[in-house]
């Protein structure tokens, strides 16, 4: 549908450290493989998405969520005729900068970094990981990913403003990213809306009827499913309704993006970049449904008392461990070696942000006592 707006691998601005081309993998396929083989990607397996794993072993974690985002994003890219390899690499890397304990961990780290005149943002942290903190190759630091993947990391959820950060000015802040990068944010939104409903249902925080009361489109889907499968269990009908919900959102993303591109009149990738706003979007109906889902999830799930207690405890623990390492920087492992140019607070932030939930609790208990404090 939009193959004329496809970003070609041959148009890549290349890597920070030049490398010879591979015999049978294009640059974005190599990026995908480097991401998958990185430690940061593997650690996603033990980082909370929304629900802590001690409640159930069926909940999503950051890794399974990432796989779901990649599946949705690659499907949309394929239908639209965009570059599936670039899209997949961007989807797989989009969450590697998340710290332990989901958004509670990000908020706590940001609060700590503000004490030193800096901020913590998981997208910028992902860039730090792939540019310098990963250490696998003797010829260069980091993973040496292509410019387009690194640009997509920092522009995952918003466009940049020229001058807002000298470190990010190299990523064309005055321009929009290619459509492949624009896709990831709404694929992410689609994935977590459905997944968080599913996990919240398993956690017994909601019933299908609760969603139907708040989201009219879901009410129509649920009624159709109940009529079509009267003998099915509630759980089976619920999962069937989620399948239809995802399908509707993905179709809305495809149709909305095609209509938006046609209305914009863009004819090539450069015109996509120069356009004053992002082109990838939902249809009006799908966008309204997504907003209703997010509002419902915030009210019934993210702000629930069942999650609030864990959130507060996790933030307090993270702040205490951060303070401990600031007072005892000699306790930092090899990440802060002699000659490390990072200030101590940045080394502490990098170390804690890279921890899995389980390793954080193990470290906290060893250094500060009971992890229940």
Secondary structure as GFF3:
##gff-version 3
##sequence-region A 1 373
A	DSSP	three_ten_helix	3	5	.	.	.	ID=ss1
A	DSSP	three_ten_helix	9	11	.	.	.	ID=ss2
A	DSSP	alpha_helix	27	36	.	.	.	ID=ss3
A	DSSP	alpha_helix	39	43	.	.	.	ID=ss4
A	DSSP	three_ten_helix	44	46	.	.	.	ID=ss5
A	DSSP	alpha_helix	62	80	.	.	.	ID=ss6
A	DSSP	alpha_helix	84	93	.	.	.	ID=ss7
A	DSSP	alpha_helix	102	114	.	.	.	ID=ss8
A	DSSP	alpha_helix	122	128	.	.	.	ID=ss9
A	DSSP	pi_helix	129	133	.	.	.	ID=ss10
A	DSSP	alpha_helix	147	154	.	.	.	ID=ss11
A	DSSP	three_ten_helix	166	171	.	.	.	ID=ss12
A	DSSP	alpha_helix	179	202	.	.	.	ID=ss13
A	DSSP	alpha_helix	208	214	.	.	.	ID=ss14
A	DSSP	alpha_helix	216	228	.	.	.	ID=ss15
A	DSSP	alpha_helix	234	264	.	.	.	ID=ss16
A	DSSP	alpha_helix	269	274	.	.	.	ID=ss17
A	DSSP	alpha_helix	284	297	.	.	.	ID=ss18
A	DSSP	pi_helix	298	302	.	.	.	ID=ss19
A	DSSP	alpha_helix	305	327	.	.	.	ID=ss20
A	DSSP	three_ten_helix	329	331	.	.	.	ID=ss21
A	DSSP	alpha_helix	344	354	.	.	.	ID=ss22
A	DSSP	alpha_helix	357	368	.	.	.	ID=ss23
###
